Amino acid sequence: MTSPPSRLVRLAGWAQRRHWLALALWLLVLAGITVAAQAVGPDYRDDHSLPGTESQQVADTFAALGQQPDTVRVVFQHDDGIAGAQREVDAVLSEVERLPRVAGVAPPTVAEGGSVAFATVTLDGADVPAEDVRRIIETAQRDGELRVELGGDPVRSAEEAGGGAAEGAGILAALVILVLMFGSFLAACLPLVTAVFAVGSTLGVIVLASHLTALPGYAPPLMMLVGLGVGIDYALLIFARYRGELRRGADRDQAVRTALDTAGRSVLFAGTTVMIALLGLLALGLGSLQGVALAVTLTVLLTMVASLTLLPALLSVFGRRIERAVRKRPDRGSGVRWRRWSDTVQRRPLPALVVSIAALGALSVPALGMQLGFADAGTEPADATSRQAYDLLADGFGPGVNGPLVVMAEGGGTEELAAALDGADGVARVGEPQRLGDDLGMLLVFPDSAPQDAATSELVTRLRDQVLPPLEARTGATYLVGGATAAADDFAAAVADRLPLFLLVVVGLSALLLMAVFRSLLVPLKAAVLNLLSIGASLGVVTLVFAPTGPVEAFVPVLVFAIVFGLSMDYEVFLVSRMHEEWRRTGDAARAVREGLATTGGVITAAAAIMIVVFGAFVLSPDRMLQQFGLGLAVAVLVDALVIRCLVVPAVMRLFGPKAWWLPRWLDRVLPRLALEPAELPPETTEITRSNELR
């Protein structure tokens, strides 16, 4: 008796029989969501709220007072002194003041040397459109001896170039790799088409979702980065199994059903682990991260659905042409080379393991000194006007002018506060006290170090722990330290406090899933440790590359952790599932490792190469955060595919031997059974597996 066909086999059969309907449904979904998204428009907004922190209390107070409009700094520099160019300065400010969205212009403040000055332009609200800010930039800047540069967050946002170049470069590079792999342009296009449909549909959904929840402006490019990599990867794994079945003599329909019933199961499981890792970000409870987690999770879900429904339909439509190309292109014997490599590693597993772990550990060391923060104009390209304004202000007024701390006094004591802070260690100067209400005041504290220097973070800690508490005891007032630098410190502290829960959710649930699938205690433990090593190595490289020019963006480590941990499971599941399949078939642990690597090594390498070029293309993005994401993900995939899957996993599985597939009987009874391989096995398999369990 044969078991009834699985759900994936039935899904493949439906997609084959109704391939035109499946294609039409995907086209309607993509077109409908795109039209709706364009009609409604996006409503992206950053939510950096950190409830319970001092910096958040300061920000909430300003918000309640309605004192949070955007501001732009117009910076002037003249070699002969600003006084000699006062007429030109006044003319610039007069023209700027007449522009739309400008609420007011403060008189210029001249630096002590007299050659640098700045004026603060207050806009008529927050989130002023980039085109209005660019108009201010174009109006203020002019040729002549008077140098005019503009700074502030609105200017930085307006200077950022639009997306598209990085995504296009990644897709083009992926297409080249696929053509080289399959030898057919049509075959190479199918994984790409599947990924583009999934990413395009998700992008429209995210635009609509931005009206319901807080989604930051970097969510769409981040979603496209992950979606393209994962979408191509999942479709490639299924297509590679389909091609292998054709070469083994199966007809086209049977090849599709077998591919979905085997590789499709791996894709389902791998995608589930990615979504679990991403949803683990919800445990952090950190503003926009929750929206990003939901957006990228939705992306992964739609790429899975597209791989299991759209790809089989495309294979049915173009199956005859693809079959001719597959049968015409001979097998180059990559499996033989991977078997030889597996035998080499298994003959000397300890040296391979020790060298690999030492290399990963060395790459991870720089991550221990990672400085988290939020990028400012000091990290922008040298030719950007925001960077030019930043440098001019630092030269004329001192480095602290670009990142003053905001100290708020509740209950009076503003004058005593100014006296206590004036001349304190690390403080360059203190601004004039400002009254915000009956018992509410604030003042600006300018550090003698740049915003991204460690000394500025140390000043925040010193003020909160040493300087202000005794003053509060004397005056009875409450003092709060806020500002961008304080907010970055609070964010890092919040992540550190909630990281254990995040790790428990992500690592624990992923390990339980692997345990249920492979009926093993050691395989999930190995996967968790190796994934943490690959994440540490990627963050170490990011720190090495970006630390000289500024901090690592505060959001990057947790997002990279969640995404990389999930993606690492892709290759873990794809490789180990084939090893497990061979182990169930033969009961030979060494053969299981060799055949698992032989049948998946080429596909994993190609899939990794595609992910690396897609992720690496985002290093070309003008956005520093996306550069760090792209580099971190590309390094993690490179390390995972070349070092962990090709060296560490074969070595560890050889050392484990048959014990790799051992699970205590009581745990075997408790865990649910999740199969990644079809139920049918050769008749002798049951006896082989049972005898190995007894051993």
C-alpha positions as CSV (number, residue, x, y, z in Angstrom):
1,M,0.0,0.0,0.0
2,T,1.2,3.5,-0.8
3,S,0.5,6.5,1.4
4,P,-1.7,9.2,-0.1
5,P,0.0,12.1,-1.8
6,S,1.2,14.9,0.5
7,R,-0.3,18.4,0.6
8,L,2.8,19.7,-1.3
9,V,2.3,17.0,-4.0
10,R,-1.4,18.0,-4.3
11,L,-0.4,21.7,-4.5
12,A,2.1,20.9,-7.3
13,G,-0.6,19.0,-9.1
14,W,-3.0,21.9,-8.9
15,A,-0.3,24.4,-10.1
16,Q,0.4,22.1,-13.0
17,R,-3.2,21.6,-14.0
18,R,-4.2,25.2,-13.5
19,H,-0.9,26.9,-14.4
20,W,-2.6,29.7,-16.4
21,L,-5.0,30.4,-13.5
22,A,-2.0,30.5,-11.0
23,L,-0.2,32.9,-13.3
24,A,-3.3,35.1,-13.7
25,L,-3.9,35.2,-9.9
26,W,-0.3,36.3,-9.3
27,L,-0.6,39.0,-12.0
28,L,-3.9,40.2,-10.5
29,V,-2.4,40.3,-7.0
30,L,0.7,42.2,-8.1
31,A,-1.3,44.7,-10.3
32,G,-4.0,45.2,-7.7
33,I,-1.7,45.8,-4.8
34,T,0.5,48.1,-6.8
35,V,-2.4,50.2,-8.0
36,A,-3.8,50.5,-4.5
37,A,-0.4,51.4,-3.0
38,Q,0.1,54.1,-5.6
39,A,-3.3,55.5,-5.1
40,V,-3.0,55.6,-1.3
41,G,0.8,56.5,-1.1
42,P,3.2,55.6,1.7
43,D,3.1,56.9,5.3
44,Y,6.5,55.9,6.6
45,R,7.6,57.2,9.9
46,D,10.4,56.4,12.3
47,D,9.5,55.4,15.8
48,H,12.6,55.5,18.0
49,S,10.6,55.6,21.2
50,L,12.2,54.0,24.2
51,P,9.5,54.1,27.0
52,G,10.9,54.6,30.4
53,T,14.3,56.2,29.4
54,E,15.4,59.7,30.2
55,S,15.9,60.6,26.5
56,Q,12.3,59.5,25.7
57,Q,10.9,61.6,28.6
58,V,12.7,64.6,27.2
59,A,11.4,64.0,23.7
60,D,7.8,63.4,25.0
61,T,8.0,66.7,26.9
62,F,9.0,68.6,23.8
63,A,6.2,66.8,21.8
64,A,3.6,67.8,24.4
65,L,4.7,71.4,24.2
66,G,4.5,71.3,20.4
67,Q,8.2,72.3,20.1
68,Q,9.4,69.7,17.6
69,P,9.5,71.3,14.2
70,D,12.4,70.4,11.9
71,T,15.3,72.9,11.7
72,V,18.0,73.5,9.1
73,R,21.3,75.2,9.9
74,V,22.7,77.6,7.3
75,V,26.5,77.8,7.9
76,F,28.6,80.7,6.5
77,Q,32.3,80.9,6.1
78,H,34.4,83.8,4.8
79,D,38.2,84.0,5.0
80,D,38.1,87.8,5.8
81,G,35.5,87.4,8.5
82,I,31.7,87.3,8.5
83,A,31.5,91.0,9.4
84,G,32.9,91.9,6.0
85,A,30.2,89.8,4.2
86,Q,27.2,90.8,6.3
87,R,25.3,92.1,3.3
88,E,25.6,88.8,1.5
89,V,24.7,86.8,4.6
90,D,21.5,89.0,5.1
91,A,20.6,88.5,1.5
92,V,20.8,84.7,1.7
93,L,18.7,84.6,4.9
94,S,16.1,87.0,3.4
95,E,15.6,84.8,0.4
96,V,15.4,81.6,2.5
97,E,12.8,83.2,4.8
98,R,10.5,83.8,1.8
99,L,10.5,80.2,0.8
100,P,7.5,77.9,1.4
101,R,7.6,75.7,4.5
102,V,10.0,78.1,6.3
103,A,8.5,79.4,9.6
104,G,11.3,81.6,10.6
105,V,15.0,82.4,10.5
106,A,17.0,83.2,13.7
107,P,19.8,85.9,13.6
108,P,23.2,84.4,12.8
109,T,25.6,83.4,15.6
110,V,29.3,84.2,14.9
111,A,32.1,82.0,16.1
112,E,34.9,83.4,18.3
113,G,37.3,83.5,15.4
114,G,34.8,85.6,13.3
115,S,35.1,83.6,10.1
116,V,32.3,81.1,10.7
117,A,28.7,81.7,11.6
118,F,25.4,79.8,11.4
119,A,21.7,80.7,11.4
120,T,18.9,78.3,12.4
121,V,16.0,78.0,9.9
122,T,12.8,76.7,11.6
123,L,10.5,74.8,9.2
124,D,6.7,74.8,9.6
125,G,6.5,71.2,10.9
126,A,8.2,67.8,11.0
127,D,8.8,65.5,8.0
128,V,9.0,68.4,5.4
129,P,9.1,66.9,1.9
130,A,12.6,66.5,0.4
131,E,11.8,68.7,-2.6
132,D,11.1,71.7,-0.3
133,V,14.3,71.1,1.6
134,R,16.3,70.9,-1.7
135,R,14.8,74.2,-2.7
136,I,16.2,75.7,0.4
137,I,19.6,74.3,-0.3
138,E,19.6,75.6,-3.9
139,T,18.4,79.0,-2.8
140,A,21.1,79.4,-0.1
141,Q,24.1,78.1,-1.9
142,R,25.8,80.4,-4.5
143,D,29.2,81.0,-6.1
144,G,31.5,83.7,-4.6
145,E,33.9,84.2,-1.7
146,L,31.1,83.6,0.8
147,R,30.9,79.9,1.4
148,V,27.4,78.6,2.3
149,E,26.7,75.0,3.5
150,L,23.6,73.6,5.1
151,G,23.2,71.0,7.8
152,G,20.5,69.2,9.8
153,D,18.5,66.0,9.5
154,P,16.2,67.3,6.8
155,V,19.2,68.2,4.6
156,R,20.8,64.8,5.1
157,S,17.5,63.1,4.1
158,A,17.1,65.3,1.0
159,E,20.7,64.5,-0.1
160,E,20.2,60.8,-0.1
161,A,19.8,59.4,-3.6
162,G,16.8,57.3,-4.6
163,G,17.0,53.5,-4.5
164,G,17.1,51.1,-7.5
165,A,20.8,51.0,-8.4
166,A,21.8,48.5,-5.7
167,E,18.8,46.3,-6.4
168,G,19.4,46.4,-10.1
169,A,23.1,45.5,-9.7
170,G,22.2,42.6,-7.5
171,I,19.6,41.2,-9.9
172,L,22.0,41.5,-12.8
173,A,24.8,39.7,-11.0
174,A,22.4,37.0,-9.8
175,L,21.2,36.4,-13.4
176,V,24.8,36.0,-14.6
177,I,25.4,33.3,-11.9
178,L,22.2,31.5,-12.8
179,V,23.0,31.5,-16.5
180,L,26.4,30.0,-15.8
181,M,24.9,27.4,-13.5
182,F,22.0,26.3,-15.7
183,G,23.4,27.1,-19.2
184,S,20.0,28.5,-20.2
185,F,18.7,32.1,-20.0
186,L,15.1,30.9,-19.7
187,A,15.9,28.6,-16.8
188,A,18.0,31.3,-15.1
189,C,15.0,33.7,-15.3
190,L,12.5,31.5,-13.5
191,P,13.9,32.0,-10.0
192,L,14.3,35.7,-10.7
193,V,10.8,36.1,-11.9
194,T,9.5,34.3,-8.9
195,A,11.4,36.5,-6.5
196,V,10.4,39.7,-8.3
197,F,6.7,38.8,-8.2
198,A,7.0,38.1,-4.4
199,V,9.0,41.3,-3.6
200,G,6.8,43.5,-5.8
201,S,3.6,42.3,-4.1
202,T,5.1,42.7,-0.7
203,L,6.2,46.2,-1.4
204,G,2.7,47.2,-2.2
205,V,1.4,45.6,1.0
206,I,4.0,47.4,3.0
207,V,2.9,50.8,1.6
208,L,-0.6,50.0,2.6
209,A,0.5,48.7,6.1
210,S,2.4,51.9,6.7
211,H,-0.9,53.6,7.4
212,L,-1.8,51.1,10.1
213,T,1.6,50.7,12.0
214,A,4.9,52.5,12.3
215,L,7.1,51.6,9.5
216,P,10.4,53.4,9.0
217,G,11.6,54.8,5.7
218,Y,14.4,52.2,5.5
219,A,11.8,49.3,5.6
220,P,11.2,49.0,1.8
221,P,14.9,48.8,0.8
222,L,15.6,46.4,3.6
223,M,12.6,44.3,2.6
224,M,13.8,44.2,-1.0
225,L,17.3,43.3,0.1
226,V,16.1,40.3,2.1
227,G,13.2,39.4,-0.3
228,L,15.4,39.2,-3.4
229,G,18.0,37.1,-1.7
230,V,15.6,34.7,-0.1
231,G,13.2,34.6,-3.0
232,I,15.9,33.7,-5.5
233,D,17.4,31.2,-3.0
234,Y,14.1,29.4,-2.3
235,A,13.2,29.2,-6.0
236,L,16.7,28.0,-6.8
237,L,16.6,25.1,-4.3
238,I,13.3,23.8,-5.7
239,F,14.4,24.3,-9.3
240,A,17.7,22.5,-8.7
241,R,15.9,19.5,-7.4
242,Y,13.5,19.6,-10.4
243,R,16.5,19.6,-12.7
244,G,18.1,16.7,-10.8
245,E,14.9,14.7,-11.1
246,L,14.8,15.3,-14.9
247,R,18.4,14.0,-15.2
248,R,17.4,10.9,-13.3
249,G,14.8,10.2,-16.0
250,A,11.6,11.5,-14.4
251,D,9.0,13.1,-16.6
252,R,8.3,16.8,-16.2
253,D,5.1,16.5,-14.1
254,Q,6.7,13.9,-11.8
255,A,9.8,16.1,-11.4
256,V,7.8,19.0,-10.3
257,R,5.9,17.0,-7.7
258,T,9.0,15.4,-6.4
259,A,10.8,18.8,-6.2
260,L,8.0,20.3,-4.1
261,D,7.7,17.2,-1.9
262,T,11.4,17.3,-1.1
263,A,13.0,20.7,-1.6
264,G,9.6,22.3,-1.0
265,R,9.5,20.9,2.5
266,S,13.0,22.3,3.2
267,V,11.9,25.7,1.9
268,L,8.8,25.6,4.1
269,F,10.8,24.8,7.2
270,A,13.7,27.2,6.4
271,G,11.2,30.0,5.8
272,T,9.4,29.2,9.1
273,T,12.7,29.5,11.0
274,V,13.5,32.9,9.3
275,M,10.0,34.2,10.3
276,I,10.5,33.0,13.9
277,A,13.8,34.7,14.1
278,L,12.4,38.0,12.7
279,L,9.3,37.8,14.9
280,G,11.7,37.4,17.8
281,L,12.4,41.1,17.4
282,L,8.9,41.8,18.8
283,A,10.3,40.6,22.1
284,L,12.6,43.7,22.2
285,G,9.6,46.0,22.1
286,L,11.7,48.7,20.3
287,G,9.6,51.1,18.2
288,S,10.3,50.8,14.5
289,L,12.0,47.4,14.9
290,Q,8.6,45.8,15.4
291,G,7.3,47.3,12.1
292,V,10.5,46.2,10.3
293,A,10.1,42.7,11.7
294,L,6.5,42.4,10.5
295,A,7.5,43.8,7.0
296,V,10.4,41.4,6.4
297,T,8.4,38.5,7.9
298,L,5.6,39.2,5.4
299,T,8.3,39.3,2.6
300,V,9.6,35.9,3.5
301,L,6.1,34.5,3.7
302,L,5.2,35.7,0.2
303,T,8.5,34.4,-1.2
304,M,7.7,31.0,0.2
305,V,4.2,31.1,-1.3
306,A,5.5,32.2,-4.7
307,S,8.1,29.4,-4.7
308,L,5.4,26.8,-4.0
309,T,2.7,28.1,-6.3
310,L,4.1,30.4,-9.0
311,L,7.3,28.5,-9.8
312,P,5.5,25.1,-10.5
313,A,3.1,27.0,-12.8
314,L,6.1,28.5,-14.6
315,L,7.7,25.1,-14.9
316,S,4.5,23.7,-16.5
317,V,4.3,26.6,-19.0
318,F,8.0,26.5,-20.0
319,G,8.7,22.9,-19.0
320,R,9.3,21.4,-22.5
321,R,11.9,24.0,-23.4
322,I,13.6,23.7,-20.0
323,E,13.7,19.9,-20.2
324,R,15.4,20.1,-23.6
325,A,18.1,22.5,-22.2
326,V,18.6,20.3,-19.1
327,R,19.0,17.0,-21.1
328,K,21.2,18.8,-23.6
329,R,23.6,20.0,-20.9
330,P,25.6,17.1,-19.5
331,D,26.3,16.7,-15.8
332,R,29.7,18.1,-15.1
333,G,30.3,15.7,-12.2
334,S,30.2,18.3,-9.4
335,G,28.9,15.5,-7.2
336,V,32.1,13.6,-7.6
337,R,34.2,16.6,-6.6
338,W,32.1,17.2,-3.5
339,R,32.3,13.5,-2.5
340,R,36.1,13.8,-2.7
341,W,36.1,16.9,-0.6
342,S,33.8,15.3,2.0
343,D,36.1,12.3,2.2
344,T,39.1,14.7,2.7
345,V,37.4,16.5,5.6
346,Q,36.2,13.3,7.2
347,R,39.6,11.8,7.1
348,R,41.0,14.6,9.3
349,P,38.0,16.2,11.0
350,L,39.8,17.7,14.0
351,P,42.2,19.9,12.1
352,A,39.5,21.2,9.8
353,L,37.3,21.9,12.8
354,V,40.0,23.6,14.9
355,V,41.2,25.9,12.1
356,S,37.7,26.9,11.1
357,I,36.6,27.7,14.6
358,A,39.8,29.7,15.2
359,A,39.2,31.7,12.1
360,L,35.6,32.4,13.0
361,G,36.6,33.4,16.5
362,A,39.2,35.8,15.2
363,L,36.7,37.5,12.9
364,S,34.3,37.8,15.8
365,V,36.7,39.5,18.2
366,P,36.2,43.1,16.8
367,A,32.4,42.8,17.5
368,L,33.2,42.8,21.3
369,G,34.3,46.5,20.9
370,M,31.4,47.5,18.7
371,Q,30.1,51.1,19.4
372,L,26.5,51.5,18.7
373,G,25.0,54.8,17.8
374,F,23.0,56.8,15.2
375,A,24.9,58.2,12.2
376,D,25.1,61.9,11.9
377,A,26.5,64.3,9.2
378,G,30.0,63.4,10.3
379,T,29.6,60.0,8.6
380,E,28.3,61.5,5.3
381,P,30.5,61.7,2.1
382,A,33.1,64.5,2.3
383,D,31.5,66.4,-0.7
384,A,27.9,66.4,0.9
385,T,26.8,69.9,2.0
386,S,25.6,68.4,5.3
387,R,29.2,67.1,6.0
388,Q,30.7,70.4,4.9
389,A,28.4,72.2,7.3
390,Y,29.3,69.7,10.1
391,D,33.0,70.3,9.6
392,L,32.7,74.1,9.5
393,L,30.7,74.2,12.7
394,A,33.2,71.9,14.4
395,D,36.1,74.1,13.3
396,G,34.4,77.4,14.3
397,F,32.5,76.4,17.5
398,G,34.1,73.2,18.7
399,P,33.1,69.5,18.0
400,G,30.3,69.5,20.6
401,V,28.2,72.0,18.7
402,N,27.1,69.2,16.3
403,G,25.6,67.1,19.1
404,P,24.6,69.1,22.2
405,L,23.0,67.3,25.1
406,V,19.6,68.5,26.2
407,V,19.3,68.8,30.0
408,M,15.7,69.4,31.2
409,A,14.8,70.7,34.7
410,E,11.4,69.9,36.3
411,G,10.5,71.7,39.4
412,G,12.9,74.7,39.1
413,G,16.6,74.8,39.7
414,T,17.6,75.8,36.2
415,E,20.1,78.5,37.4
416,E,21.7,76.0,39.8
417,L,21.8,73.5,37.0
418,A,23.7,75.9,34.7
419,A,26.2,76.7,37.5
420,A,26.8,73.0,38.2
421,L,27.4,72.1,34.6
422,D,29.5,75.1,33.6
423,G,33.1,73.9,33.7
424,A,32.3,70.3,34.5
425,D,34.7,67.7,33.2
426,G,33.9,67.0,29.5
427,V,31.7,70.1,29.1
428,A,33.0,72.8,26.7
429,R,30.2,75.3,27.4
430,V,26.7,75.6,28.6
431,G,23.9,77.5,26.8
432,E,21.6,80.1,28.3
433,P,18.8,78.6,30.4
434,Q,15.4,78.6,28.6
435,R,12.1,78.6,30.4
436,L,9.5,76.2,28.9
437,G,6.8,76.6,31.6
438,D,6.1,77.5,35.2
439,D,8.3,74.8,36.7
440,L,10.0,73.6,33.5
441,G,13.3,74.7,32.0
442,M,16.1,73.4,29.8
443,L,19.5,74.2,28.6
444,L,21.9,72.9,26.0
445,V,25.2,71.3,27.1
446,F,28.0,71.3,24.5
447,P,30.6,68.6,25.1
448,D,34.2,69.1,24.2
449,S,34.1,66.0,22.1
450,A,32.3,65.0,18.9
451,P,28.8,63.3,19.1
452,Q,30.2,59.9,18.0
453,D,33.2,59.9,20.4
454,A,33.2,57.6,23.3
455,A,34.0,60.5,25.5
456,T,30.6,62.0,24.8
457,S,28.8,58.8,25.9
458,E,30.9,58.8,29.0
459,L,29.8,62.4,29.7
460,V,26.2,61.3,29.5
461,T,26.8,58.6,32.1
462,R,28.8,60.9,34.3
463,L,26.1,63.6,34.3
464,R,23.3,61.1,35.1
465,D,25.3,59.1,37.8
466,Q,27.6,61.6,39.4
467,V,26.8,65.3,38.6
468,L,23.0,65.6,38.7
469,P,21.9,63.3,41.6
470,P,23.6,65.5,44.3
471,L,22.1,68.6,42.7
472,E,18.6,67.0,42.7
473,A,19.1,66.3,46.4
474,R,19.9,70.0,47.1
475,T,17.3,71.6,44.9
476,G,14.4,69.1,45.0
477,A,14.2,69.3,41.2
478,T,14.3,66.5,38.7
479,Y,16.9,66.6,35.9
480,L,16.8,64.6,32.7
481,V,19.5,64.2,30.1
482,G,18.3,63.8,26.5
483,G,19.5,64.5,22.9
484,A,20.7,62.2,20.1
485,T,23.8,60.9,21.9
486,A,21.8,60.1,25.0
487,A,19.1,58.4,22.9
488,A,21.7,56.2,21.3
489,D,23.1,55.2,24.7
490,D,19.6,54.5,26.0
491,F,18.9,52.3,22.9
492,A,22.1,50.3,23.4
493,A,21.2,49.8,27.0
494,A,17.6,48.7,26.2
495,V,18.9,46.2,23.6
496,A,21.4,44.8,26.1
497,D,18.6,44.4,28.8
498,R,16.2,42.6,26.5
499,L,18.8,40.6,24.5
500,P,18.6,37.4,26.7
501,L,14.8,37.1,26.0
502,F,15.4,37.7,22.3
503,L,18.1,35.0,22.2
504,L,15.9,32.6,24.1
505,V,12.9,33.1,21.8
506,V,14.9,32.9,18.5
507,V,17.5,30.2,19.4
508,G,15.1,28.1,21.5
509,L,12.3,27.9,19.1
510,S,14.6,27.2,16.1
511,A,16.3,24.5,18.0
512,L,13.0,22.9,18.9
513,L,11.9,22.9,15.3
514,L,15.2,21.2,14.2
515,M,14.9,18.7,17.0
516,A,11.3,17.8,15.9
517,V,12.4,17.5,12.2
518,F,15.7,15.5,12.5
519,R,14.8,13.6,15.8
520,S,18.2,14.6,17.1
521,L,19.7,16.3,20.2
522,L,23.1,17.2,18.8
523,V,22.1,18.6,15.4
524,P,20.1,21.5,16.8
525,L,22.8,22.3,19.3
526,K,25.4,22.3,16.6
527,A,23.3,24.5,14.3
528,A,22.7,27.1,17.1
529,V,26.4,27.3,18.0
530,L,27.6,27.6,14.4
531,N,24.9,30.1,13.5
532,L,26.0,32.3,16.4
533,L,29.6,32.0,15.2
534,S,28.7,33.1,11.6
535,I,26.7,36.1,13.1
536,G,29.7,37.0,15.3
537,A,32.1,36.9,12.3
538,S,29.8,39.1,10.2
539,L,29.4,41.7,12.9
540,G,33.1,41.6,13.5
541,V,33.7,42.5,9.9
542,V,31.1,45.2,10.0
543,T,32.9,46.7,13.0
544,L,36.3,46.6,11.3
545,V,35.0,48.3,8.2
546,F,32.8,51.0,9.7
547,A,34.3,51.7,13.1
548,P,37.0,54.1,11.7
549,T,34.3,56.4,10.3
550,G,31.7,56.3,13.0
551,P,29.5,53.9,15.1
552,V,27.6,50.9,13.9
553,E,23.9,51.9,13.5
554,A,22.0,50.9,16.7
555,F,19.5,48.9,14.8
556,V,22.0,46.9,12.7
557,P,23.2,44.2,15.2
558,V,19.8,42.9,16.2
559,L,18.4,43.0,12.7
560,V,21.4,41.3,11.3
561,F,21.2,38.7,14.1
562,A,17.5,37.9,13.3
563,I,17.9,37.8,9.6
564,V,21.3,35.9,9.5
565,F,20.1,33.4,12.1
566,G,17.1,32.6,10.0
567,L,19.0,32.5,6.7
568,S,21.7,30.2,8.2
569,M,19.0,27.7,8.8
570,D,18.2,27.6,5.1
571,Y,21.5,25.9,4.3
572,E,21.4,23.9,7.5
573,V,18.1,22.4,6.7
574,F,18.9,21.9,3.0
575,L,22.2,20.1,3.8
576,V,21.3,18.2,6.9
577,S,17.9,17.1,5.5
578,R,19.7,15.3,2.6
579,M,22.2,13.8,5.1
580,H,19.2,12.6,7.2
581,E,17.5,11.2,4.1
582,E,20.6,9.2,3.3
583,W,20.9,8.1,7.0
584,R,17.4,6.8,7.0
585,R,18.0,5.0,3.7
586,T,21.4,3.3,4.6
587,G,22.1,3.7,8.3
588,D,25.8,4.7,7.4
589,A,26.7,7.9,9.1
590,A,29.9,8.6,7.0
591,R,28.0,7.9,3.8
592,A,25.2,10.2,4.9
593,V,27.6,13.1,5.3
594,R,29.3,12.4,2.0
595,E,26.1,12.0,-0.1
596,G,24.4,14.9,1.6
597,L,27.3,17.2,0.7
598,A,27.6,15.7,-2.8
599,T,24.0,16.4,-3.6
600,T,23.7,19.8,-2.1
601,G,27.2,21.3,-2.2
602,G,26.9,22.7,-5.7
603,V,23.4,24.2,-5.1
604,I,24.3,25.7,-1.8
605,T,27.4,27.3,-3.3
606,A,25.4,28.8,-6.2
607,A,22.6,29.9,-3.9
608,A,25.2,31.5,-1.5
609,A,26.9,33.2,-4.4
610,I,23.6,34.7,-5.5
611,M,22.8,35.9,-2.0
612,I,26.3,37.4,-1.6
613,V,26.0,39.5,-4.8
614,V,22.5,40.6,-4.0
615,F,23.4,41.6,-0.4
616,G,26.8,42.9,-1.4
617,A,25.3,45.2,-4.0
618,F,23.7,47.2,-1.2
619,V,27.2,48.3,-0.1
620,L,26.9,50.6,-3.1
621,S,23.8,52.3,-1.5
622,P,24.3,55.9,-0.3
623,D,22.6,55.0,3.0
624,R,25.1,54.0,5.7
625,M,22.6,51.7,7.4
626,L,21.9,49.7,4.2
627,Q,25.7,49.5,3.6
628,Q,26.1,47.9,7.0
629,F,23.2,45.5,6.4
630,G,24.5,44.5,3.0
631,L,28.0,43.9,4.2
632,G,26.9,42.0,7.3
633,L,24.5,39.7,5.5
634,A,27.0,39.1,2.6
635,V,29.8,38.2,5.0
636,A,27.5,35.9,7.0
637,V,26.4,34.0,4.0
638,L,30.0,33.7,2.7
639,V,31.2,32.4,6.0
640,D,28.2,30.1,6.3
641,A,28.4,28.5,2.9
642,L,32.2,28.2,2.5
643,V,33.5,27.7,6.1
644,I,30.6,26.2,8.1
645,R,28.8,24.1,5.5
646,C,31.9,22.9,3.6
647,L,34.3,22.4,6.6
648,V,32.7,22.6,10.0
649,V,29.5,20.6,9.4
650,P,31.2,17.6,7.7
651,A,33.9,17.6,10.4
652,V,31.4,17.8,13.3
653,M,29.0,15.2,11.8
654,R,31.9,12.8,11.3
655,L,33.0,13.2,14.9
656,F,29.4,12.7,16.1
657,G,28.9,9.6,13.9
658,P,25.6,7.7,14.5
659,K,25.1,9.7,17.8
660,A,24.3,12.7,15.6
661,W,20.8,11.2,15.1
662,W,20.2,10.1,18.7
663,L,17.2,11.5,20.6
664,P,16.1,10.3,24.1
665,R,13.0,8.1,23.9
666,W,11.0,10.3,26.3
667,L,11.7,13.4,24.2
668,D,10.9,11.5,21.0
669,R,7.5,10.7,22.4
670,V,6.8,14.3,23.4
671,L,8.0,16.2,20.3
672,P,5.7,16.4,17.3
673,R,6.8,14.8,14.1
674,L,7.7,17.1,11.2
675,A,9.0,15.3,8.1
676,L,11.2,17.0,5.6
677,E,11.5,13.8,3.5
678,P,8.7,11.9,1.7
679,A,7.1,9.2,3.8
680,E,8.0,6.4,1.3
681,L,11.4,4.8,1.9
682,P,13.0,1.6,0.6
683,P,11.6,-1.5,2.5
684,E,14.9,-2.1,4.3
685,T,15.1,1.4,5.7
686,T,12.8,0.8,8.7
687,E,14.9,-2.1,9.9
688,I,18.2,-0.2,9.4
689,T,16.9,2.8,11.3
690,R,15.5,0.6,14.1
691,S,18.8,-1.2,14.4
692,N,20.8,2.1,14.6
693,E,18.5,3.3,17.3
694,L,19.2,0.2,19.3
695,R,22.9,0.7,18.8
